[in-house]
Amino acid sequence: MKKFLSTSLALSLLFIAGCKKNNTQEVEQELVTPPNAKTLMMASKDRFVAYWAAGDVAAVTGEFTGDAIRVISNPNGAIVGGQAILESFTQTFSEESEFKNSKIEVAILETRFVSEDIMIGAGTFKISDNDSTVVESGKWGNVYRYADGDIKFLLESAHAIHDQAQTTSIEVGALESSIVSEQLHFEKVQASVANYIKHANAGDAAALAMLFTQDGIQNVASKDGIVMGREQIKATTTFSEDQVLNANLLGYMDLGNSLAIAWGNWTQVDSASNTSLRGQWGNLFEIKKDTAYVLMESAGRVK
């Protein structure tokens, strides 16, 4: 009888332990199951489009984190922080703005998580007035922070497409001096920007492509569409020996998990035609050992 009770007790304990183990595994599985990037991006896009159509400044600003940055080829530079973003949308929807009562259409071409709480996306946009006349169109490559089951803009890097004649000038002023920062990995990102300029001016497409991660994204004014992957970046990169690129680094934020965002301005001078282009960039970098690789480049021209 004692043997039977002991055996029954042992089996019961094993059963309970097994149930606890299974329950623990289920909880752990629930915790590590990643959210669906496409679903989150679609929901974010739908909210943004609706708030834009309504001209709802507070609601559209609420889609950004408090420390977010907008790099939108604004001649006045990047828009940094919640208050500045609120003011930028107030101006966008004002009576004097060409975007008053406009609607925006957004296409998503790529989206994915790059860490537990950081997500990226890239695509195109089109802004139309009440008569369905296109006011502005372009491309975007944004960084989002995931929290509480939703995503918010951390870096909006969106750039209108302009005809080269609209963005060309005879002279271009000197770029503002780059910042210096003690933040983690800053010097690696600084080196990446310097190497980008070096390889572009040397006409070395292979070396420039190697500055990107294997699955990096390039979203720039000089190329059609969104370019995916290091090999395609190399294959689609062309140079002119008469053009000289320069760029500065005006903002930086370490995101943890070996990720960082940075932004700044760029100029390109063509000595043969004595013309120049200027613009802005806002990129996401992934740090591996001593090197900061471009995970997503998003750059465009300023009129």
Rosetta silent file (secondary structure, phi, psi, omega in degrees, C-alpha in Angstrom):
SEQUENCE: MKKFLSTSLALSLLFIAGCKKNNTQEVEQELVTPPNAKTLMMASKDRFVAYWAAGDVAAVTGEFTGDAIRVISNPNGAIVGGQAILESFTQTFSEESEFKNSKIEVAILETRFVSEDIMIGAGTFKISDNDSTVVESGKWGNVYRYADGDIKFLLESAHAIHDQAQTTSIEVGALESSIVSEQLHFEKVQASVANYIKHANAGDAAALAMLFTQDGIQNVASKDGIVMGREQIKATTTFSEDQVLNANLLGYMDLGNSLAIAWGNWTQVDSASNTSLRGQWGNLFEIKKDTAYVLMESAGRVK
SCORE:     score description
SCORE:     0.000 S_00000001
   1 L     0.000  -45.044  178.573    0.000    0.000    0.000 S_00000001
   2 H   -63.092  -38.925  179.286    2.816    2.367    0.925 S_00000001
   3 H   -63.613  -40.072  179.720    4.585    1.466   -2.284 S_00000001
   4 H   -64.592  -42.627  179.396    1.419    2.214   -4.276 S_00000001
   5 H   -64.977  -40.680 -179.921    0.980    5.565   -2.528 S_00000001
   6 H   -64.410  -41.651  178.993    4.611    6.444   -3.078 S_00000001
   7 H   -64.746  -43.481 -179.933    4.361    5.544   -6.754 S_00000001
   8 H   -63.608  -40.982  179.807    1.118    7.515   -7.143 S_00000001
   9 H   -64.398  -41.294  179.481    2.648   10.512   -5.370 S_00000001
  10 H   -63.846  -42.708  178.903    5.714   10.369   -7.591 S_00000001
  11 H   -65.226  -38.334  179.401    3.607   10.202  -10.736 S_00000001
  12 H   -64.317  -42.827  179.377    1.474   13.098   -9.512 S_00000001
  13 H   -64.211  -39.803  177.689    4.540   15.214   -8.854 S_00000001
  14 H   -63.317  -40.483  179.824    5.918   14.370  -12.285 S_00000001
  15 H   -63.891  -45.150  179.454    2.591   15.310  -13.856 S_00000001
  16 H   -63.259  -44.130  179.631    2.485   18.619  -11.966 S_00000001
  17 H   -62.106  -39.926  179.045    6.109   19.323  -12.855 S_00000001
  18 H   -64.169  -40.917  178.908    5.375   18.478  -16.478 S_00000001
  19 H   -64.230  -42.505  179.038    2.369   20.800  -16.507 S_00000001
  20 H   -63.014  -40.402  179.971    4.437   23.607  -14.987 S_00000001
  21 H   -63.764  -43.984  179.841    7.163   22.996  -17.545 S_00000001
  22 H   -64.859  -41.302  178.949    4.660   23.051  -20.411 S_00000001
  23 H   -63.721  -40.127  178.616    2.997   26.177  -19.029 S_00000001
  24 H   -63.343  -42.277  179.150    6.394   27.846  -18.665 S_00000001
  25 H   -62.726  -39.213  179.832    7.296   26.888  -22.228 S_00000001
  26 H   -65.542  -42.310  178.690    3.979   28.311  -23.460 S_00000001
  27 H   -63.087  -45.591  179.282    4.555   31.580  -21.576 S_00000001
  28 H   -61.218  -39.770  179.664    8.128   31.785  -22.900 S_00000001
  29 H   -64.638  -38.602  177.834    6.878   31.062  -26.423 S_00000001
  30 H   -64.373  -37.521 -177.715    4.303   33.848  -26.086 S_00000001
  31 H   -69.929  -34.702 -175.345    7.005   36.247  -24.911 S_00000001
  32 H   -93.344   -8.192  177.984    9.397   35.546  -27.763 S_00000001
  33 L   -67.395  116.654 -175.213    6.807   35.434  -30.534 S_00000001
  34 L   -73.897  147.778  174.502    7.567   38.608  -32.511 S_00000001
  35 L   -67.200  159.538 -178.144    4.778   40.964  -33.534 S_00000001
  36 L   -82.996  116.115 -175.540    3.918   41.090  -37.216 S_00000001
  37 H   -62.771  -42.546 -177.204    5.844   43.938  -38.847 S_00000001
  38 H   -65.175  -39.916  178.801    3.536   44.253  -41.844 S_00000001
  39 H   -63.719  -45.129  178.916    0.419   44.440  -39.670 S_00000001
  40 H   -62.731  -42.379 -178.504    1.957   47.108  -37.467 S_00000001
  41 H   -66.745  -40.804  178.431    3.160   49.110  -40.461 S_00000001
  42 H   -62.205  -42.803 -179.740   -0.239   48.973  -42.174 S_00000001
  43 H   -64.976  -41.953  177.764   -1.962   50.181  -39.011 S_00000001
  44 H   -62.746  -45.175  179.411    0.554   53.015  -38.618 S_00000001
  45 H   -60.935  -44.944 -178.828    0.162   53.994  -42.259 S_00000001
  46 H   -62.672  -40.520  178.004   -3.641   53.979  -42.045 S_00000001
  47 H   -64.519  -46.526 -177.702   -3.605   56.212  -38.961 S_00000001
  48 H   -60.245  -45.202  179.981   -1.141   58.648  -40.524 S_00000001
  49 H   -62.246  -43.256 -178.809   -3.166   58.901  -43.738 S_00000001
  50 H   -66.636  -44.497 -179.420   -6.414   59.461  -41.832 S_00000001
  51 H   -66.381  -36.063  178.000   -4.937   62.102  -39.507 S_00000001
  52 H   -63.821  -47.170 -179.038   -3.336   63.887  -42.467 S_00000001
  53 H   -60.791  -33.646  179.854   -6.651   64.003  -44.349 S_00000001
  54 H   -83.108   -8.918 -176.621   -8.337   65.426  -41.258 S_00000001
  55 L    63.067   32.285 -174.904   -5.571   67.979  -40.758 S_00000001
  56 L   -88.671   95.177 -175.063   -5.371   66.791  -37.146 S_00000001
  57 H   -60.035  -47.803 -176.804   -2.097   68.249  -35.873 S_00000001
  58 H   -63.503  -42.871 -177.204   -2.268   66.686  -32.410 S_00000001
  59 H   -67.663  -44.052 -178.558   -3.143   63.225  -33.688 S_00000001
  60 H   -69.903  -34.275  175.214   -0.468   63.088  -36.398 S_00000001
  61 H   -66.082  -32.265  178.580    2.142   64.424  -33.946 S_00000001
  62 L   -66.729  -12.236  176.308    1.082   61.669  -31.565 S_00000001
  63 L   -80.926   -1.866  179.471    2.348   59.129  -34.089 S_00000001
  64 E  -110.232  149.196  172.368    5.919   60.255  -33.226 S_00000001
  65 E   -70.618  163.391 -178.328    7.962   59.541  -30.121 S_00000001
  66 E   -65.250  -24.156 -179.585    8.808   62.519  -27.933 S_00000001
  67 E  -109.278   22.451 -175.738   12.429   62.477  -29.110 S_00000001
  68 E   -69.897  164.645  179.280   11.703   61.769  -32.782 S_00000001
  69 E  -129.806  137.437  172.095   13.396   63.433  -35.755 S_00000001
  70 E  -112.558  120.283  174.709   11.936   64.470  -39.108 S_00000001
  71 E  -116.073   97.776 -168.640   14.421   64.710  -42.002 S_00000001
  72 L  -128.424   35.397 -179.607   12.192   65.792  -44.883 S_00000001
  73 L    54.142   40.369  176.835   14.451   67.849  -47.170 S_00000001
  74 L   -83.744  124.583 -179.285   13.423   70.959  -45.300 S_00000001
  75 L   -56.078  -23.182 -179.694   15.665   73.907  -46.234 S_00000001
  76 L   -86.248    0.112  176.952   15.667   74.855  -42.538 S_00000001
  77 L   100.761 -175.460 -178.648   17.155   71.511  -41.521 S_00000001
  78 L   -65.417  150.844  178.811   16.016   68.527  -39.478 S_00000001
  79 E  -107.061  113.183 -168.966   13.001   68.863  -37.171 S_00000001
  80 E  -117.665  125.146  174.516   13.965   67.473  -33.764 S_00000001
  81 L    94.750  156.653 -174.110   11.704   66.710  -30.795 S_00000001
  82 H   -58.358  -43.326 -177.860    7.984   66.619  -30.107 S_00000001
  83 H   -66.489  -43.065  179.192    7.379   70.366  -29.875 S_00000001
  84 H   -64.707  -36.733  178.334    9.223   71.117  -33.115 S_00000001
  85 H   -67.290  -41.328  175.761    7.313   68.314  -34.854 S_00000001
  86 H   -58.185  -45.059 -179.872    4.017   69.710  -33.574 S_00000001
  87 H   -65.923  -34.631  179.969    4.941   73.126  -34.950 S_00000001
  88 H   -66.923  -39.623  178.428    5.946   71.611  -38.302 S_00000001
  89 H   -74.807  -29.721  174.062    2.558   69.953  -38.764 S_00000001
  90 H   -60.426  -42.485  177.556    0.790   73.116  -37.607 S_00000001
  91 H   -68.188  -40.449 -179.345    2.528   74.882  -40.482 S_00000001
  92 H   -59.166  -39.810 -176.085    1.801   72.027  -42.903 S_00000001
  93 L   -98.472   11.284 -178.179   -1.954   72.212  -42.298 S_00000001
  94 L   -73.731  166.030 -179.309   -2.164   76.020  -42.005 S_00000001
  95 L   -62.192  -30.607 -177.667   -4.266   78.177  -44.317 S_00000001
  96 L   -81.680  -11.541 -173.508   -1.138   79.451  -46.072 S_00000001
  97 L   -82.406  144.574  175.616    0.229   75.989  -46.807 S_00000001
  98 L   -69.639  -13.343 -179.917   -0.067   74.259  -50.176 S_00000001
  99 L   -95.006    3.295  177.187   -0.885   71.095  -48.206 S_00000001
 100 L   -60.374  129.697 -179.681   -4.019   72.544  -46.600 S_00000001
 101 L    62.036   25.117  177.893   -6.932   70.109  -47.184 S_00000001
 102 L   -89.952  171.121  174.714   -4.623   67.711  -49.012 S_00000001
 103 E  -129.056  150.539 -179.271   -4.546   63.935  -48.809 S_00000001
 104 E  -120.510  136.929  174.602   -1.544   61.639  -48.694 S_00000001
 105 E  -112.826  135.598 -176.005   -1.195   58.156  -50.187 S_00000001
 106 E  -127.195  129.530  175.303    1.514   55.866  -48.842 S_00000001
 107 E  -110.887  133.880  179.351    2.868   52.650  -50.379 S_00000001
 108 E  -101.682  118.976 -178.952    4.878   50.218  -48.251 S_00000001
 109 E  -104.286  -24.603 -179.885    7.600   48.375  -50.174 S_00000001
 110 E  -156.141  139.509  174.253    9.641   46.928  -47.308 S_00000001
 111 E  -156.421  142.721  178.260    9.269   46.561  -43.552 S_00000001
 112 E  -167.912  156.424  171.401   10.946   44.454  -40.890 S_00000001
 113 E   -79.766  140.421  175.272   12.086   44.378  -37.281 S_00000001
 114 L  -115.031   -7.684  170.779   15.807   44.940  -36.764 S_00000001
 115 L  -159.738 -176.608 -177.379   15.685   44.457  -32.988 S_00000001
 116 L   -61.472  -33.337 -175.420   13.077   43.724  -30.339 S_00000001
 117 L  -125.000    9.356  179.338   11.828   47.302  -30.280 S_00000001
 118 E  -121.748  130.195 -178.643   13.110   48.893  -33.490 S_00000001
 119 E  -128.859  147.896  177.152   11.392   48.486  -36.858 S_00000001
 120 E  -122.386  159.301  176.006   12.177   49.971  -40.276 S_00000001
 121 E  -153.536  155.671  178.815   10.106   50.586  -43.363 S_00000001
 122 E  -146.663  149.470 -179.877   10.574   52.033  -46.833 S_00000001
 123 E   177.440 -152.495 -177.963    8.252   53.025  -49.641 S_00000001
 124 E  -129.706  163.604  176.480    6.744   55.904  -51.583 S_00000001
 125 E  -142.310  158.431  176.861    4.247   58.696  -50.961 S_00000001
 126 E  -146.155  128.687  179.364    2.039   61.032  -52.981 S_00000001
 127 E  -111.746  127.162 -177.462    0.274   64.172  -51.767 S_00000001
 128 E  -124.898  151.887  177.376   -2.720   65.486  -53.751 S_00000001
 129 L   -88.404 -171.275 -177.152   -4.976   68.514  -53.380 S_00000001
 130 L   -62.613  -24.912 -179.821   -8.783   68.615  -53.471 S_00000001
 131 L   -93.172   12.491 -179.263   -8.737   68.418  -57.265 S_00000001
 132 L    64.129   20.697  173.990   -6.563   65.275  -57.146 S_00000001
 133 L   -82.697  129.685 -178.149   -3.640   67.249  -58.561 S_00000001
 134 E   -71.111  120.745  179.402   -0.358   65.854  -57.270 S_00000001
 135 E   -89.680  -38.290 -178.459    1.352   68.497  -55.141 S_00000001
 136 E  -159.421  144.872  174.694    4.338   66.398  -54.117 S_00000001
 137 E  -142.544  158.545 -178.478    5.572   62.815  -54.400 S_00000001
 138 E   179.840 -158.285 -176.687    8.644   61.017  -53.182 S_00000001
 139 E  -128.501  156.457  179.218   10.184   58.193  -51.195 S_00000001
 140 E  -139.004  149.050  174.011   10.571   57.433  -47.511 S_00000001
 141 E  -142.589   99.847 -168.903   12.777   55.265  -45.323 S_00000001
 142 E  -112.259  157.454  175.671   11.701   55.474  -41.685 S_00000001
 143 E  -116.433  135.559 -176.689   12.702   54.058  -38.310 S_00000001
 144 E  -125.916  149.733  172.249   10.039   53.203  -35.718 S_00000001
 145 E  -104.805  132.980  179.481   10.049   52.297  -32.038 S_00000001
 146 E   -98.271  127.589  177.265    7.778   49.440  -30.924 S_00000001
 147 E  -159.745  142.509  176.326    6.132   49.689  -27.493 S_00000001
 148 L    54.500   37.772  174.012    2.831   48.681  -25.929 S_00000001
 149 L    80.345    9.414 -178.564    1.715   46.787  -29.023 S_00000001
 150 E  -144.022  169.422  177.019    2.194   49.657  -31.470 S_00000001
 151 E  -118.773  150.149  174.717    4.851   51.567  -33.399 S_00000001
 152 E  -134.046  151.728  177.956    5.693   55.261  -33.507 S_00000001
 153 E   -60.849  129.575  170.165    8.034   57.253  -35.724 S_00000001
 154 E  -106.995  -38.764  172.803   11.528   57.596  -34.288 S_00000001
 155 E  -138.980  116.590  169.739   13.086   58.883  -37.519 S_00000001
 156 E   -98.537  115.937  177.957   11.048   60.053  -40.487 S_00000001
 157 E  -121.623   90.069 -173.518   13.400   60.363  -43.459 S_00000001
 158 E  -126.541  136.283 -170.951   11.156   61.268  -46.393 S_00000001
 159 E  -137.880  129.045  178.408   12.193   63.158  -49.485 S_00000001
 160 E   -71.181  150.366  176.075   10.267   64.670  -52.376 S_00000001
 161 L   -92.441  123.778  179.425   11.332   63.895  -55.930 S_00000001
 162 L  -120.635  150.942  169.262   12.336   67.030  -57.835 S_00000001
 163 L   -64.676  145.092 -178.545   13.514   67.596  -61.374 S_00000001
 164 H   -58.334  -32.647  179.490   17.231   68.242  -61.381 S_00000001
 165 H   -62.935  -29.204 -179.377   16.570   71.686  -62.884 S_00000001
 166 H   -76.003  -21.627 -172.734   14.551   72.542  -59.764 S_00000001
 167 H  -113.965    5.138 -177.191   17.384   71.643  -57.408 S_00000001
 168 L   -95.878  135.615  176.408   20.421   72.881  -59.315 S_00000001
 169 E  -133.847  160.400 -178.773   22.224   76.078  -58.404 S_00000001
 170 L   -74.388  -38.648 -178.076   25.394   77.713  -59.631 S_00000001
 171 L  -125.039  151.156  175.534   26.944   78.052  -56.188 S_00000001
 172 L  -131.394  133.382 -179.286   26.586   76.087  -52.974 S_00000001
 173 L   -72.574  165.141  178.941   27.566   77.404  -49.576 S_00000001
 174 L   -66.661  142.598  178.028   29.926   75.623  -47.232 S_00000001
 175 L   -71.131  147.554  174.260   28.366   72.900  -45.110 S_00000001
 176 L   -62.223  148.091  179.888   27.914   73.497  -41.409 S_00000001
 177 L   -63.237  142.415  178.278   30.564   71.812  -39.255 S_00000001
 178 L   -68.849  154.367  178.394   29.719   68.290  -38.091 S_00000001
 179 L   -76.947  166.232  171.259   28.895   67.661  -34.459 S_00000001
 180 L  -123.575  136.180 -176.492   31.092   65.845  -31.972 S_00000001
 181 L  -139.460  148.201  175.364   29.486   63.420  -29.547 S_00000001
 182 L   -95.345    3.127 -179.253   30.536   61.161  -26.675 S_00000001
 183 L   -63.484  153.476 -179.307   27.622   58.821  -27.303 S_00000001
 184 L   -57.669  133.390  175.401   28.338   55.144  -27.808 S_00000001
 185 L    72.667    3.191 -177.675   29.469   54.183  -31.343 S_00000001
 186 H   -57.378  -44.454 -176.418   29.459   57.799  -32.576 S_00000001
 187 H   -64.477  -26.682  177.938   33.031   57.604  -33.876 S_00000001
 188 H   -73.413  -40.566  176.240   32.145   54.483  -35.898 S_00000001
 189 H   -67.304  -40.331  176.719   29.218   56.223  -37.573 S_00000001
 190 H   -57.585  -43.286  178.520   31.430   59.253  -38.160 S_00000001
 191 H   -66.515  -36.055  179.175   33.968   56.976  -39.896 S_00000001
 192 H   -64.074  -42.919  178.780   31.197   55.402  -42.000 S_00000001
 193 H   -63.721  -42.738  178.976   30.098   58.819  -43.264 S_00000001
 194 H   -62.941  -40.185  179.235   33.705   59.754  -44.075 S_00000001
 195 H   -69.160  -34.120  176.571   34.224   56.479  -45.954 S_00000001
 196 H   -60.404  -47.790  178.721   31.014   56.995  -47.928 S_00000001
 197 H   -61.190  -44.781 -178.512   32.319   60.364  -49.154 S_00000001
 198 H   -59.474  -50.257 -176.696   35.741   58.864  -49.889 S_00000001
 199 H   -70.629  -35.006  177.788   34.442   55.924  -51.954 S_00000001
 200 H   -64.440  -44.282 -178.740   31.860   58.048  -53.804 S_00000001
 201 H   -74.472  -19.285  174.870   34.490   60.565  -54.861 S_00000001
 202 H   -87.072   -7.122 -178.423   36.856   57.750  -55.845 S_00000001
 203 L    68.634   31.044 -175.472   34.117   56.219  -58.023 S_00000001
 204 L  -103.520   90.263 -177.111   34.418   52.895  -56.179 S_00000001
 205 H   -65.220  -37.211 -178.434   30.968   51.277  -56.262 S_00000001
 206 H   -65.296  -44.910 -179.685   32.179   48.004  -54.735 S_00000001
 207 H   -67.425  -38.357  179.040   33.768   49.706  -51.729 S_00000001
 208 H   -64.759  -42.994  179.799   30.733   51.941  -51.232 S_00000001
 209 H   -62.380  -31.418 -179.615   28.358   48.951  -51.307 S_00000001
 210 L   -71.140  -10.579  175.066   30.456   47.236  -48.641 S_00000001
 211 L   -75.674  -13.388  179.441   29.561   50.063  -46.254 S_00000001
 212 E   -94.779  157.269  169.869   26.039   48.577  -46.161 S_00000001
 213 E   -67.554  163.823 -178.724   24.828   45.479  -44.359 S_00000001
 214 E   -56.377  -36.777 -179.330   24.231   42.470  -46.588 S_00000001
 215 E  -107.497   28.773 -177.437   20.483   43.194  -46.567 S_00000001
 216 E   -64.136  159.040 -179.383   20.833   46.978  -46.455 S_00000001
 217 E  -117.033  133.597  175.612   18.310   49.368  -48.004 S_00000001
 218 E  -121.110  122.861 -175.750   19.212   52.363  -50.172 S_00000001
 219 E  -131.609   88.090 -171.976   16.569   55.009  -50.769 S_00000001
 220 E  -130.586  157.473 -175.721   18.195   57.973  -52.538 S_00000001
 221 L   -64.609  -28.096 -174.488   17.224   60.684  -55.009 S_00000001
 222 L   -80.853   -4.764 -178.558   19.735   59.571  -57.626 S_00000001
 223 L  -126.016  149.098  176.385   18.175   56.101  -58.049 S_00000001
 224 L   -76.713  137.448  173.796   14.745   54.868  -59.102 S_00000001
 225 L    67.461 -163.304  178.761   12.741   53.053  -56.458 S_00000001
 226 L  -105.595  125.999 -177.704   14.098   51.376  -53.336 S_00000001
 227 E   -96.982  126.284 -173.687   17.336   49.417  -53.789 S_00000001
 228 E  -112.978  124.696  172.228   17.556   46.255  -51.679 S_00000001
 229 L    91.766  148.452 -175.761   20.745   44.437  -50.713 S_00000001
 230 H   -58.730  -40.724 -177.360   24.466   45.054  -51.061 S_00000001
 231 H   -66.639  -41.099  178.427   24.766   43.475  -54.500 S_00000001
 232 H   -69.958  -33.920  176.392   21.972   45.596  -56.001 S_00000001
 233 H   -61.895  -44.812  177.871   23.411   48.716  -54.406 S_00000001
 234 H   -62.342  -46.091 -175.051   26.726   47.983  -56.110 S_00000001
 235 H   -67.035  -27.277 -175.302   25.096   47.190  -59.468 S_00000001
 236 L  -100.675    3.472 -177.396   23.010   50.384  -59.532 S_00000001
 237 L   -93.010  124.019  177.047   25.718   52.816  -58.393 S_00000001
 238 L  -129.609  157.116 -177.733   27.272   55.060  -61.039 S_00000001
 239 L  -134.287  160.424  169.917   29.546   58.084  -60.777 S_00000001
 240 L  -118.168  132.031 -176.823   30.681   61.077  -62.786 S_00000001
 241 L   -66.901  -15.117 -179.747   34.344   62.025  -62.543 S_00000001
 242 L   -91.032   -3.771 -176.394   33.342   65.692  -62.568 S_00000001
 243 E  -102.541  138.300  179.345   31.132   65.406  -59.463 S_00000001
 244 E  -124.967  123.733 -179.744   32.372   65.835  -55.899 S_00000001
 245 E   -95.773  143.124  171.312   30.270   64.769  -52.902 S_00000001
 246 E  -141.282  154.334 -179.051   30.500   66.256  -49.435 S_00000001
 247 E  -155.225  155.324  172.421   28.407   65.678  -46.314 S_00000001
 248 L  -124.064  172.672 -178.867   28.222   66.570  -42.663 S_00000001
 249 L  -124.327  110.922 -172.320   26.825   64.862  -39.565 S_00000001
 250 L  -109.887   -9.859  179.326   24.489   67.094  -37.572 S_00000001
 251 E  -155.947  149.369 -175.668   22.627   64.678  -35.304 S_00000001
 252 E  -152.125  142.365  174.931   23.118   61.297  -33.672 S_00000001
 253 E  -145.854  120.483  174.523   21.192   58.948  -31.398 S_00000001
 254 E   -79.571  129.445 -175.694   22.337   55.609  -30.018 S_00000001
 255 E  -102.489   -1.753 -173.376   19.363   53.219  -29.895 S_00000001
 256 E    79.668  172.558  179.278   20.984   50.351  -28.028 S_00000001
 257 L    53.849   33.914  176.982   21.274   46.803  -29.388 S_00000001
 258 L    62.457   33.572  176.864   24.136   47.968  -31.669 S_00000001
 259 E  -125.260  147.777  177.970   21.859   50.330  -33.604 S_00000001
 260 E  -153.427  149.876  173.188   22.112   54.082  -34.111 S_00000001
 261 E  -114.465  149.360  178.618   20.502   56.790  -36.221 S_00000001
 262 E  -148.344  157.252 -179.042   22.263   59.831  -37.636 S_00000001
 263 E  -150.701  161.443 -179.371   21.376   62.692  -39.939 S_00000001
 264 E  -178.733 -162.318 -179.686   22.919   65.618  -41.754 S_00000001
 265 E  -116.586  162.013  175.343   23.271   67.519  -45.026 S_00000001
 266 E  -142.353  155.409  173.201   25.050   66.787  -48.298 S_00000001
 267 E  -135.534  152.576  175.823   26.211   68.688  -51.371 S_00000001
 268 E  -138.266  119.551 -176.924   27.344   67.547  -54.796 S_00000001
 269 E  -108.707  131.817  176.316   29.277   69.870  -57.086 S_00000001
 270 E  -106.158  106.396 -175.833   29.732   69.260  -60.806 S_00000001
 271 L   -69.616  -26.753 -178.486   32.856   71.100  -61.923 S_00000001
 272 L   -68.993  -42.714 -178.020   32.176   70.455  -65.618 S_00000001
 273 L   -99.441   -4.451 -179.199   28.804   72.229  -65.635 S_00000001
 274 L    57.269   41.864  178.231   29.573   74.519  -62.683 S_00000001
 275 E  -126.628  169.285 -178.778   26.349   73.443  -60.971 S_00000001
 276 E  -150.164  159.330  174.174   25.535   71.841  -57.655 S_00000001
 277 E  -124.908  153.593  175.744   22.917   69.906  -55.739 S_00000001
 278 E  -141.687  157.481 -178.690   22.200   69.898  -52.047 S_00000001
 279 E  -171.778 -166.262 -178.619   20.074   67.820  -49.752 S_00000001
 280 E  -131.111  158.557  176.835   19.629   65.977  -46.466 S_00000001
 281 E  -138.971  148.272  174.819   20.104   62.431  -45.227 S_00000001
 282 E  -144.132  110.038 -169.721   18.774   60.400  -42.290 S_00000001
 283 E  -120.414  159.266  171.372   20.188   56.880  -41.906 S_00000001
 284 E  -111.273  133.669 -178.676   20.066   53.846  -39.634 S_00000001
 285 E  -118.395  146.605  172.707   23.349   52.103  -38.792 S_00000001
 286 E  -116.192  126.809 -176.433   24.123   48.668  -37.394 S_00000001
 287 E   -95.940  125.130  176.229   27.349   48.335  -35.431 S_00000001
 288 E  -126.761  111.992 -175.575   29.335   45.109  -35.787 S_00000001
 289 L    57.102 -115.100 -175.192   32.580   45.023  -33.809 S_00000001
 290 L  -100.227   11.039 -173.592   34.495   48.179  -34.806 S_00000001
 291 E  -125.647  137.091  173.107   32.402   49.099  -37.865 S_00000001
 292 E  -100.166  113.910  178.749   29.104   50.921  -38.340 S_00000001
 293 E   -96.920  145.583  177.450   27.325   49.536  -41.418 S_00000001
 294 E   -76.664  116.661  176.178   24.473   51.360  -43.140 S_00000001
 295 E   -87.714  -34.655  174.407   21.320   49.346  -42.545 S_00000001
 296 E  -151.070  123.883  174.647   19.138   51.913  -44.301 S_00000001
 297 E  -105.437  131.059  176.925   20.142   55.031  -46.222 S_00000001
 298 E  -137.483  111.247 -174.527   17.457   57.606  -46.979 S_00000001
 299 E  -141.871  145.478  179.424   18.574   60.821  -48.668 S_00000001
 300 E  -149.470  176.248 -176.823   16.997   63.411  -50.926 S_00000001
 301 E   -93.066  154.981  172.666   17.390   66.823  -52.492 S_00000001
 302 L  -110.512  137.426  178.467   16.350   70.216  -51.254 S_00000001
 303 L   -60.394    0.000    0.000   14.971   72.755  -53.722 S_00000001
